[in-house]
Structures are given as structure tokens and as C-alpha cells.
Amino acid sequence: MLRILATSDLGAATWPLRTSYGESGTIAGVVELLERSREKRPTVWLELGDLVVGHPSFPLLGERPWDDVADLPIAAATAGNHDFDDGLDALHAAAARLSFPLLAANVDAGLEPTTVLETEAGSLGVIGLTNPRVDALSGGAPAPVETDVGALARALRRDGARWVVALLHDGVEWWPQGRGIATRSTRLEGVVRQWALDVDLILGGHNFGAWSGTLAGTPFAEPNLWAASVVVVDLPDERDQPPLVQGIRRVAPVRPERSSPAIEAVRACGERVVGELSEPWLTRTGAEHYLPDLLASAFRSATGAEAGFALPSYHGIQAPIDGAIAALGPGPVTELDLLRMVAALDYDPVVVELREGELEAAVEAHWVIADPQNAAGDELAWNWCRMPAGVSRGESAPASVACIPAVADHLAGWLDRELAPRPAGVSALDALTRAL
């Protein structure tokens, strides 16, 4: 028997970070699980992509923390959409530093499509598939190409692979429900239907929610992102037995034994207290204190606009184990807590002039798409977060709204006219800090 531990969107999760349910899992926590499993049976660690993007050290140091993941005991990984964010040259340079193969069969990116891992239990064939909408999710990614996954699987078996696993950087749709999440796998099943029976197991990722089940007749599982959880799967010795998904297990917030510039930058940022909140603010539909509303209020106040508008999908910082993707408070709030929500370099607010009724029209247009009951919205790559927009407004119809630049692009589409966003002259981090 061969055991697989799978992670997704590792995001260089080296240091425990605050979440609504405690502290986040870490890479060291995954390594600890791997070592314990290897004491009992052959075990490999597979990663579903987005190895470093999302880590808060990037805006602090101006570079991706590739050194923090380069020598991890990962057996193989597929490229995630954010691995392409800095362009192909940067990706090739990063891939050359890794101690494990980075795969991508469905884009022409100069990466190997497959690999064979030799283990004590037998040969494992691995096919890497980046997100099928990768070019819509990353400006540095090439367009996907038609790929015969079945032919790749058959070639791996001819080369002696005892099992074949597909690593797919894509996952099920999810949304908050009660104290957890609800899921829908219809779109994802369509993605894999043509080739699912050619592989023994499909492992997914990318989306924030965890899920396991069967897709088009083949076992499938995806963990939470950022080392919050791992998928545990056993591949049996008997050829007529399917893989057994043992479950999705939380990862402990184990601190690293060694430091690095990225770890030190994050640790120091987490020690700088910038404010305090008496209540927990959560990005979870129905939360008593809805965090996107606080973001919208901060943008409005700091820029002098008459309204603020925030889409929760741009400010997610944690796995939705309790249905929330971000949290602040209660108690002290650090610079790190705020930075994580605005860690991209293009998040400084802009102000957009509005006509009468346009803010309400935009809020309604967004919710029509984001509403979980709208299954057609699953086809939109950006629409992974099925939660309401955060809004801050006065009593009168606003003539201007503050938002981040990417949201201004959505506003132009919903309002069906060209907009002229102007820089607000304040950073997103400063806006949030002032709000506290």
C-alpha cells in the first residue's frame, strides 16, 4: 500500500497565522504528518499548485519566498494559476530551484506533463494539470491547450506505473452554510468527465473549500488551501481495489525549526499592533459583523468618497473551515492581520464617479452572479466566493465610490459603461489602519 498526503495552494505557509478558528496550519505541520506516516508505511507528499503566492512576505520584501519551499520533501507538484503570475521566465527560474518536478500538461509552458515516482510500494505515475481557466486567472499564464489525459495515463502505465494520479488545480464550488460550507461538484465533473476513468485518483485544489467524493466514477479529494488541511489517500496493493480516501485532516500550527528572511519579516509584522476590535469581524455570509462592510467603510473614509465597495473574493486570508475566509478581532489587531487582506501590489483604492442609482445596480448585479443558487455562475472563473459585496454608504445616493482597481473593472462591466478611476492617494493598508 502507498499513502498519499496532498496539499493545495501551499502559499509558503511557514508561520502560523491568525484565523477565526485559532491558528493556521503550516508547512512544518505537514512535514510532521509526513514523517509520522513514513514510520508506518511508504508515503509521498503531492502538492496541487500555487506554491508561494498569498504569502504576506511578498509586499514586505518585494520577492516571492521560493527558498522556503524549494527543498521541501514534496514528491511532485502541478503548477497553479498563481505560479504564472510573474511570467514564464520567472516560473522557469523558480522551477529550476525546486527539488521536485513542477508539472503542467495542459498549457504550453515548458514544464513536463508527467512524472513517475519510484516508491517502496511501487511506481506512481503523476499527471499535472493546471487550472483549465488559468489564462483568465493569471495575466502571466498561456492559454490552456487541448490535452489527451487518457493517452498520458496509458503511457505512464506502459512505463510501469502501478497507479496513475491526476493533480488538477481546480476544485468544487462552495459557499458558507451554517457553521461550515456547502458544495457543488457539477462544473468540476464536466471538466474531468472525458478522462476520469483513465486514472485511478484525481486530487484537486485551488478553491478554498475541502471536499471528497467521486467525479465521473473516479475517487476525488481536495484539501483546504494554505496548509490548513491535507488529503489522506491509500492506494491498495490489489489492482482491482480502488483508492481509499481516508479523509481530510487538519494540520497543526507547527513553527519552523529554521528561520528565513520571509519568516522573520512576517513574524516582525505580526508583532506590530495597530488597533483593537471589541467584536469578531468575519467574511462569512450572515456574520453579525461582516468584514467586507468594514473594508468598504475603511476605503470610503480614507478616500473621501461618498461610498465604499469591497468584493470578499479579493480579501480572503484563511481556509473556510468554519465558513469564513477572513477574520479580524476580537482583541488586538496587528499590521500583519491587515496586510494579509491587501497583500497584492495593486490594491491601493481608486475612486469612481457614479450616476444616480448605479451603486445599487452594481450591488444587485454582483449578487445575482454570486448567489449560490445561481449554478450558471459556476462557469465564471472569478466567481469562486459566493458571498455578498461589502458596502458602505450614507443616506443619500452616492456620487462616488472607493474600491480597489480590480473591482473597478467589474463595476464597468455591471454598469455597462467606461469608467475613469482615479487614484485615491492612500494605500489600502493605511486605509484599514485608520479605520481602527
Disulfide bonds with the S-S distance in Angstrom:
none
